[in-house]
Amino acid sequence: MPVFVLGSRGSALALAQTQEVIRYLQSLHPGVGFEVKKIRTQGDIQRRQPLTQMGGKGVFVKEVQEALLAGRVRAAVHSYKDLPVESSPELEVVAILRREDPRDALVSRAGLPLEGLPPGAVLGTGSPRRAAQIRALRPDLTITDLRGNLDTRLRKVASGAVAGVVLAAAGLNRMGWQDRITQLLPSEVCIPAVGQGALAVEIRADDEEARRLLAPLDHLPTRTAIAAERAFLERLGGGCHSPIAALGEVKDGRLRLWGMVASPNGDRLLKDSMEGDAASPRQVGQLLAEKLLSQGAADLLAGSGT
């Protein structure tokens, strides 16, 4: 039986995501064997340093992409939100799986929702985007930078080191930890990261066999929504760790995109939306970015060091 090797980060969540891709592939291609090669990335090695201080982009994908380019793996599985908007012409995202729940989730020690946390309560997140939106809603809370794998951050809640953490609901769902979610934060409260909840499967652009195997996994509505979100991010000149958020939704041939830009401390925050033809997602994303730029988004981003 031929063996097809997929590259993945070595975290429990990344491996669960890659196994999800493999289950789909096994049902489509029962005559092919699939294996996972674990690859350590800079973002995994430097766990104590805040992501905003690590410099560069793609801290969770660079080494996986290098293994792909070197031919050590035939495909790479990424959380789409980790992929920089700048892409190598030698690589191609051949499949984007149907999106999991894109929302953020609060896990709190006392089982209290965001609006019920007492003033001064310490909330952990490693995301400037989440921190800015939560500060805008609850400026009385203390937001602390918190990095590490899902289980590491959840242990901080269990130990009482923080009153709660805000995480991607998709990660908790994929780990089977839905019961730990205290509250799913509505997107009107906390717009998610660009690409949040979606898995991207990347190949070398010249690998036609890999394309044939993997292309059937592609989910067009998810691809369309994320194309708009990434065009929005690209036009704003932001990276995946900037206080920028976007969420697209496709319905009846129309695309609705919500976007947010904030100052790092959340004292200034811009939100708006745009609707357009689902056949032109990049145009929708760029137009929404222009709309927010006309309202002062560039000044906010300049203050965030983006």
PETA-V795308 format. One record per run of one state. SS is the DSSP state (hx for helix, st for strand, lp for the rest). FROM is the first residue (numbers start at 0). LEN is the number of residues. Records with the same first field share a line. If there is no record, write none. Layout:
SS = FROM-LEN, FROM-LEN
This chain:
lp = 0-2, 9-2, 28-4, 39-2, 45-5, 53-8, 69-5, 82-8, 96-7, 108-5, 116-5, 124-3, 137-4, 144-5, 159-4, 174-3, 180-2, 185-13, 204-3, 217-2, 236-7, 251-2, 262-6, 293-3, 304-2
st = 2-7, 32-7, 74-5, 90-6, 103-5, 121-3, 141-3, 163-5, 182-3, 198-6, 243-8, 253-9, 268-9
hx = 11-17, 41-4, 50-3, 61-8, 79-3, 113-3, 127-10, 149-10, 168-6, 177-3, 207-10, 219-17, 277-16, 296-8
